[in-house]
Amino acid sequence: MEQGPLIQIGLPVSLFIIMLGMGLTLAPRDFRNVVVYPRATIMGAIAQILLLPVAAFGIVALLGLPGPIAVGLVIIAACPGGTTSNLFTFLARGNVALSIVLTVLASLVTILTLPLFTNLAMQLYMDTSERISLPVLRTVATLVVIILIPVSLGMAIRRVAPAFAKRSESLVSLFGMFVLVALIAAIVMQVRDEFWALLQTAGLAAAALNIAGILLGLLGGRLAGLPLRDALTVAIELGIKNATLGLLVTLTLLDSSEMSVPSAVYGVLMFVFGVGLIGAGRLIQRPAG
């Protein structure tokens, strides 16, 4: 399905700006947390990069999803957390430094793992007659341009103009939410004739993936010996995904509105679950007195 200039050009540019905003929140000292919190960082990164995509394959098998929805679910599972996860962690009184490190680390590793998981899903779930292949080199180059370069640029801006960076953080976050809402609306219009059928199919799968990520973070974190605050942070990081990146892959690189539906549905549901995590975090860590 051919996409218009708004998707082909506007989406990558918008994501570049959003990732630039992530860079505005970062300083080199933030990366020291990889050493300071090694267990939480390692557990969170493995869960984000490997275990959640594996859970997505399990959900596909359990629900018997149609090919495009199955591929789309694996894609959103393989996406890293977004800048919104850092905000949700702050509101839930989680470990913001850990959240930032996990977001950046997963975003960088995703440059390599996302095309691999996507192509594996297409080989498993798409018929030979309709199978397409995600071009690995082009995808890696695209992700470098819209993740690595803007994050680095944002960090550089923060270094030379910290006051400007601080003022711009909230504006970029609002812009990111606006872009996501606009994309979801555009997708609904594009697949409106079959929207409800797709929603019924993708809704349960997206909710199951979100719940799986939250439980993986909370229970897995506790089993790994993490403090409750860090386990909550990992749960938020796994539950609040960069849905805009999932839409970029499905709409621009794969040119498929149907595959984009899980990312769009997940992009809505994650806010519902995220509010619940904020409430739980603030209740559990209520200040004494």
Residue, then its C-alpha position, 0 to 999 in steps of 0.5 A: m500500500e503506497q504511503g503519502p509524503l506525510i508518512q514517507i518524509g514526515l514520520p522519519v523527520s518527526l522521529f529524528i526530532i523526538m530522538l533529538g529530544m532524548g539526547l537533550t535529557l542526557a549527559p555523559r555521566d548518565f552512562r556511568n549508571v551502566v557500571v553503578y547499576p550493573r545488575a539492573t542494567i543487564m537484566g533490563a537490557i536482556a528483557q527489553i532486547l531479547l525476552l520481550p520479542v520471544a514473548a511476542f512469538g509466544i503470544v502469536a502462537l497462542l492467539g493464532l494471529p494472521g500474518p501481518i498482525a503477527v509480524g507487527l506484534v513482533i516489531i513493536a515488541a522488538c522496539p526499545g522504550g521511548t522518551t515517554s518511559n522516562l517521564f512515566t518513571f519519574l511520575a511513578r517515583g522510579n529510578v529515572a537514571l536507570s530508565i534513561v540508560l535502558t532507553v538509550l542502550a536498547s535504542l542503540v542495540t535495536i539498530l541491529t536486532l530490530p531488522l533481524f527479528t522482523n525478518l524472522a517474523m516475516q519468514l515464519y508468518m507471511d505466505t511465500s506469495e506475499r512475503i517481503s524482506l526488510p532490507v537489513l543494511r537500509t534499515v540499519a542505516t535508517l535507524v542510525v540516522i534517526i536514533l544515533i545521530p539525533v541522540s548524539l546531537g541532542m547531547a552536544i546541544r545540552r553540553v553547550a546550551p544546557a538552559f536551552a536544552k532544559r526548556s526544550e525537553s517538555l516541548v519535544s515530549l509534547f511534540g512526540m505525543f502529538v505525532l503519535v496521536a496523528l499517526i494513529a488517526a491516519i492509520v485508522m483512516q487508512v484501514r477504516d474499512e477493516f479497522w474493527a476487525l483488525l482492532q479485535t485481532a490486534g487489541l488482545a495481542a497488544a494488551a497481552l504483550n503489554i502485560a507480559g512486559i510489565l510482569l517480566g519487569l516486575l517479577g523478573g526484576r525481583l527474581a534477579g534481586l533488584p530493589l522494588r524501585d528498580a524492578l518497577t523502572v524495568a517494568i515501565e521501560l518494557g511496557i512503554k514502547n517507542a511506538t513511533l519507531g514501530l510505525l516507521v518500520t511498518l509504514t515506511l520500510l515495509d509499506s504495510s498499514e496492516m502491520s502497523v496496526p499492532s504498533a498503533v493499538y499498543g501506542v494507545l494501550m501503553f498509556v492506560f497501563g502506564v497510568g496504572l504503573i504510575g499509581a502503583g509506584r506512587l502508592i508503594q513508595r508513598p513518602a512516610g508521614 
